[in-house]
Amino acid sequence: MTPTLIAAAALLLHIAGAVAALHALMHTRTAPGAVAWVLGLLLLPYVTLVPYLFLGSSHFDGYVDMHRRRPRGMAADAGRPLADPAAARHAAIAAMLGTTFHRGQRLRLLVDGEAAFAAILEAIAQAEHYVLVQFFIFHDDELGRRVQRALLERAAAGVAVCVLYDGVGSHDLPRRYVDTLRAGGVAVHPFATRTWTNRLQINFRNHRKIVVVDGWRGFVGGLNVGDEYLGRKPPLAPWRDTHLELQGPAVADLQQAFGEDWRWITGREPPSRAPRAVGGTANTLIAATGPADRQESCALFFVEAIHAARERVWLTTPYFVPDHAVGAALRLAVFRGVDVRVLLPARPDHRTVFLSSTLHAHEAVRAGIRVFRYQPGFMHQKVLLVDDDTAAVGSMNLDSRSFRLNFEVAALNVDRAFAAEVEAMLRADFASAVEIDEREYRAAPYRRRVAMHVARLFDPIL
């Protein structure tokens, strides 16, 4: 290229960078993120312009409009008094999400992938009317084909089967896997917030894991469909994760979360039936959060739950990248005398996130938060335990993607018996973990500590 052409190309890149910087200024959800994008696009458009096309786009107005037009109060008994006084502590979450706690749930804690998928496959095999399935990741491996066969068998029996998978999370899913499902009568679609331009949008992924069978039996948690979630893929094996089966009225809200995504993708309503009463004891709220909400609902979910604690907050997360509000809530809980513990993995699956998470863990320890690293394998569960009566299981991580960029879902349960089960599970996990102190950071080589601080610069997109 001649110098004139090089200069012209550079000028065009800087002009495009300035236009993109203006877009970032107007549309980036947080001030730190806006500063990072604007400076990068103005000063180094050669490096940042292409990543911004993938990470900076924030338009999915059609989905936002559909989501915000939905009736306030998804539940049939929305607005009625909360069934348990303990649930009243979390009324702000219900108000924020426009939903409510449901009385009378029956809950089953599913500890590890083998237990979770045994229960899910059993429920699918017993389906009489329909099956709704949504996962962030599907793999075409042994577990993926077991799920595929189970869905095809029900479709062949005349049961309606609807499947959603995330187009980016399942990027390596072969087309033949999807084609086999469709040929067998399964309605299956990738989730996308946009249509033809979605290939340039990596953000705003659907990270939810939902299974609903016949309107009264539901599953939610941290597991995806792949052999690694059964602990069959070293070096992260064994894989530590948790799922939850719930039966009762709250399944209607779980189904509604699926239904909203399904309507957006297909333009049609999924099948539905009223849930049945099962005589359970738990009060359950389904927290379906995402970037279409008016508030940063996932982050506020954690802030409110932590502020409600008087005795204990135990958290498990594979990615510990809390924002200022969640970090402040955890530190304030320590000052209130609350037992605050965080369980993290000892092995990384995403190195940049792990580096940033290690720095946040160091700062948490300095603030009096007890931080543990799970030793046997990779720890992927997303569980919250508050005091002796409240426990949540879902897909929400403690990072900016869950807080602001991903569609997530969790079941928040107020029930002393269930909370006792979660406590016993977490005590076993802590017994298999090592508590860290400030030496973890200080003993790291200087270049690794520098890498931690560099990684933290990317917190808004981790």
Salt bridges, closest charged atoms under 4 A:
ASP77 OD1 - HIS102 ND1 3.60
ASP77 OD2 - ARG103 NH1 3.15
GLU114 OE2 - ARG232 NH2 3.27
GLU122 OE1 - ARG217 NH2 3.52
GLU128 OE1 - HIS129 NE2 3.89
ASP140 OD1 - ARG145 NH1 3.10
ASP140 OD2 - ARG176 NH2 3.29
GLU142 OE1 - ARG232 NH1 3.35
GLU153 OE1 - ARG154 NE 2.84
ASP166 OD2 - ARG205 NE 3.09
ASP172 OD1 - HIS139 ND1 3.69
ASP179 OD2 - ARG175 NE 3.76
GLU228 OE2 - HIS139 NE2 3.00
GLU228 OE1 - LYS233 NZ 3.98
ASP241 OD2 - HIS380 ND1 2.66
GLU245 OE1 - ARG108 NH2 2.62
GLU245 OE2 - ARG217 NE 2.58
ASP253 OD2 - HIS102 NE2 3.08
GLU260 OE1 - HIS67 ND1 2.63
ASP261 OD2 - ARG208 NH1 3.04
GLU269 OE1 - ARG263 NH1 3.11
ASP293 OD1 - HIS67 NE2 2.61
GLU296 OE2 - ARG404 NE 2.98
GLU304 OE1 - HIS90 ND1 3.19
ASP323 OD2 - ARG404 NH2 2.75
ASP339 OD1 - ARG341 NE 3.14
ASP349 OD2 - HIS350 NE2 3.62
GLU363 OE2 - ARG456 NH1 2.48
ASP387 OD2 - ARG89 NH1 2.83
ASP388 OD2 - ARG416 NH1 2.66
ASP389 OD1 - ARG89 NH2 2.74
GLU408 OE1 - HIS207 ND1 2.79
GLU423 OE2 - ARG312 NH1 3.21
GLU423 OE2 - ARG427 NH2 2.99
ASP429 OD1 - ARG240 NE 2.92
GLU435 OE1 - ARG370 NH2 2.89
ASP437 OD2 - ARG439 NH2 2.55
GLU438 OE1 - ARG442 NH2 2.66
GLU440 OE2 - ARG373 NE 2.59
ASP459 OD2 - HIS360 NE2 2.72
